[in-house]
Amino acid sequence: MTKYRIEKDSMGEVKVPQHAFYAAQTQRAKENFPISDMRFDRAFIQALGYVKQACALVNEDLGMLPGNVAKYVVKASQMVIDGELDDHFVVDVFQTGSGTSTNMNVNEVIANRANYLAQKDGVDVKIHPNDHVNFGQSSNDVFPTTIRVSALLAVRQQLVPALEHLRKTFHDKGQEYADVVKTGRTHLMDAMPLTIAQQFGGYERQLLLGIERLESAIERLCELPQGGTAIGTGINTHSEFGKRFAAKVSELTGESFAESVDHFEAQATLDAPVEMSGQLKTIAVGMMKMANDLRWMNSGPNSGLGEVQLKALQPGSSIMPGKVNPVIEESVTMVCAQVIGNDTSIMIGGQSGNFELNVMMPVVGYNLNQSIVLLANAARNFANQSVSGLIVKKEEIADKIGKNPILVTALNPIIGYDLAARIAKKSFADNRPLKEVALEMTDLSEEELDKALDPIKMTKGGFTE
C-alpha cells in the first residue's frame, strides 16, 4: 500500500505519496487534472531546469539570494537538467492555462532535493519553493520562457541536424543516379523529362529552405520573457534581472538568448512559438510531398510506376503473401499530419490570450515540442531507412522514356504545335515510339529527330534542334 506524508500550503493540508519529491501544490494539481496521460517531454523539463538554475545564479550575483541557498538550488536544478527527477513531474498538460501547476511542480521538486542535498552536507538551511526557487519569478514569465528555451534547443540540437542529414541523403542519392532521365509528371500525367538528380535536387532545396525558415523564426524565439514577472512590469524582481538571466541561460545552454524587447508583448502573446509552429507545418507539408512522391515512384511492382525500389523492411499484408509496402513513407506522412494538426492547436492557443496573459500555454508548449521531435525523428528515419537504400530502376525508366508522346514538345519550334499534337496522339494511339511516327509525318531525317528528341538534352532547357 502507498504510504503518505502530510504537506501544507496556503489552502491547508494535503496527503502526498511518501516517495514523491513534490509537495502540496503539485499534489492538488495532480488530483485536479486527471485528464490524460500526456506529460511534458524531456526537452521541456530540461529547459525548466535551465531556467531555475539561471534564476538562482543571477539572483545570487545580484545579492538577492543567499549563497548557501543558491548553491543547493543550482545543484538540484542540475538534477532536473540531467533527467534524474523526471518521474516526479506528474502534472497533466491540460491544466491551468498559465502553467502555474507545472511551475510549482518544478519549484517543489527542486526545493525538496536542495534541502536533501544541504542536509546530506550538514548545512543548516531551509529552502522554500516560492521564496527561494521561485524568487523574482512568476509562472507568467517562467512558462513562456521555458517554451522558447525548450523549443529553440530542440530545433537546434535535433531538428536542424536531422533535416540536414535528409537533405544530404537526397543529394547523394541524386548524384548516384545523376545520368538517369525519367518522365516528368504534371497532373499525374506524362510531361517533359528530367533527371533523378533534378528531381531529388528539388527536395534538397525544400529542406534547405526549411532550415532557413527555422533559423529565421529563432530570431524571434530567442527573446525571453523572464524578468517581466506577473504582467510585464517586472514587479518583485531586480531591474537587471531579465538581461542577466538571458546572458546566463546563453552561457548554460551554449545558445544565444536575449531579454525580450517588450515584456508586455512577450508575456501577453505566444507569437514567436506560433511562428515557429508555422515553419514546422511548412516543413511537414514539404516532407509529405517527398514521401508521397516516393510512394508513387515505388508503386507496383507490376501495375504501378515502378521507377524506384524501396527497401523491403517488413511483410506488408497479413493475408497477401509476398506483399511489401512503403512503410517508412507512410509513417512520415502520418507524422506530417500530426504536425499540421498540432499547428492548428498552437494557432488557437496563440489567440487565446486576454490582456496581459495567454491562458493556453501548456498545450502550446507540449505540441510545439512534440512537432519538433516528431519531425526530427521522421526525417532521420526517412533518410536512413528509405532514401539511402532506394534503387532507381534504370532499365524500366529508359524503356518508358522513349514512348512518352509528350517528348514531341521539343519539335514545336521546328514543325509547329498542331502537327506536333497530331504526332503525339498517333504515337499514343498506335503504341509506337514517337520517333517512328515523326519520321512518317514530317520531312525530318532520323539524325535530325535523334538530335531534337534526345531526352537528356531536354533536361537542360533551351532548344534541342
Secondary structure, DSSP 8 states (H G I E B T S, - for coil): ---EEEEEETTEEEEEETT-S--HHHHHHHHH----S----HHHHHHHHHHHHHHHHHHHHTTSS-HHHHHHHHHHHHHHHTTTTGGG----SSS-TT-HHHHHHHHHHHHHHHHHHHHHTT------IIIIITTT--HHHHHHHHHHHHHHHHIIIIIHHHHHHHHHHHHHHHHHTTT-EEEEEETTEEEEEEEHHHHHHHHHHHHHHHHHHHHHHHHHHTEE-TT-TTTSS-TTS-TTHHHHHHHHHHHHHSS--EE-S-HHHHHH--HHHHHHHHHHHHHHHHHHHHHHHHHHHH--SSSS---EE----S---SSSTT----HHHHHHHHHHHHHHHHHHHHHHHHT-EETTEES-HHHHHHHHHHHHHHHHHHHHHHHHHTGGG-EE-HHHHHHHHTT-GGGGGGGHHHH-HHHHHHHHHHHHHHT--HHHHHHHHSS--HHHHHHHT-HHHHTT-S---
